């Protein structure tokens, strides 16, 4: 399964970015092959709707799960329509979040951040 994580830096020791739509990068990780790659988040260039555009990037890259601290309602709708599950990340590094996901320790994100702003974060 391919998962996506918004990250602050292009390294496994990076923390998970607090802003999904405005994250500088996305890490994509394949749980079957352990293949990892990073992608610059082109959605941050948009003055509004960054979360929705970021969600579409996640979908377009074939991720089936997103690990994030929060996700705006509109962005989450795009993800759920494409059958991408959204999990609540934990404080810590990207690697710690991947390990927690693989161990089944993360929960689905249930608290939509619809009041975070108008950019769909």
C-alpha positions in Angstrom: 0.0 0.0 0.0 1.3 3.5 -0.8 0.9 6.1 1.9 1.5 9.8 1.8 2.7 12.1 4.6 3.1 15.9 4.5 6.7 16.7 5.6 8.8 19.7 6.5 12.0 18.3 5.1 13.1 15.6 2.6 14.5 13.2 5.2 13.1 10.3 7.3 13.9 12.2 10.5 11.7 15.1 9.5 8.6 15.9 11.5 5.2 15.6 10.0 4.1 19.1 8.7 1.3 20.6 10.7 -0.3 22.0 7.6 -1.4 19.4 5.0 -2.2 21.8 2.2 0.8 24.1 2.8 3.4 21.4 3.5 6.6 22.0 1.5 6.8 18.3 0.5 5.0 15.0 0.5 6.7 11.8 1.3 5.3 8.7 -0.5 6.1 5.3 1.0 5.2 1.9 -0.3 4.6 -0.5 2.6 5.1 -3.5 0.3 8.4 -2.5 -1.3 9.7 0.1 1.2 10.2 2.4 -1.7 10.3 6.1 -0.7 10.2 9.3 -2.7 9.6 12.9 -2.0 7.5 15.3 -4.1 7.5 19.1 -3.9 4.0 20.3 -3.0 3.0 22.5 -6.0 -0.3 23.3 -4.3 1.3 25.8 -2.0 1.6 28.2 -4.9 -2.2 28.7 -4.9 -3.5 31.6 -2.9 -6.6 29.5 -2.0 -7.7 25.9 -2.2 -4.3 24.5 -1.4 -5.7 21.6 0.6 -8.0 20.5 -2.2 -5.2 20.7 -4.7 -2.8 18.9 -2.3 -5.5 16.1 -1.9 -5.6 15.7 -5.7 -1.8 15.3 -5.8 -2.1 12.5 -3.2 -4.8 10.8 -5.3 -2.9 11.3 -8.5 0.2 9.6 -7.0 -1.8 6.5 -6.1 -1.7 6.8 -2.3 -4.3 4.8 -0.4 -3.6 6.4 2.9 -2.6 9.8 4.2 -1.0 10.4 7.6 -1.6 13.9 8.7 -2.3 15.9 11.9 -5.3 17.6 10.4 -7.1 17.9 7.1 -9.7 20.3 6.0 -13.2 19.1 5.2 -13.0 19.8 1.4 -9.6 18.2 1.1 -10.8 15.2 3.1 -13.9 14.9 0.8 -11.6 14.7 -2.3 -9.5 12.0 -0.6 -12.5 9.9 0.6 -14.2 10.0 -2.8 -11.0 8.5 -4.2 -10.9 5.9 -1.4 -7.9 7.3 0.4 -8.1 6.8 4.1 -7.0 9.7 6.3 -5.2 8.8 9.5 -4.3 11.0 12.5 -0.5 11.3 12.6 1.3 11.2 15.9 3.9 13.7 17.2 7.3 12.6 16.1 9.3 11.8 13.0 8.1 10.5 9.6 9.7 7.2 10.4 7.9 6.9 13.7 4.6 7.6 11.9 5.3 4.9 9.3 6.2 2.4 12.0 3.0 3.3 13.9 0.9 2.9 10.7 2.4 -0.4 9.9 1.8 -1.6 13.5 -1.9 -0.6 13.2 -1.5 2.0 15.9 -2.9 5.1 14.1 -6.6 6.0 14.1 -8.7 7.4 11.3 -8.9 11.2 11.5 -12.4 12.0 12.7 -12.0 15.6 13.8 -12.3 17.6 10.5 -10.5 20.8 10.6 -13.2 22.7 8.7 -12.6 25.9 10.6 -8.9 26.1 9.9 -9.2 28.6 7.1 -10.4 29.0 3.6 -7.5 27.2 2.0 -8.7 23.7 2.6 -6.0 22.6 5.1 
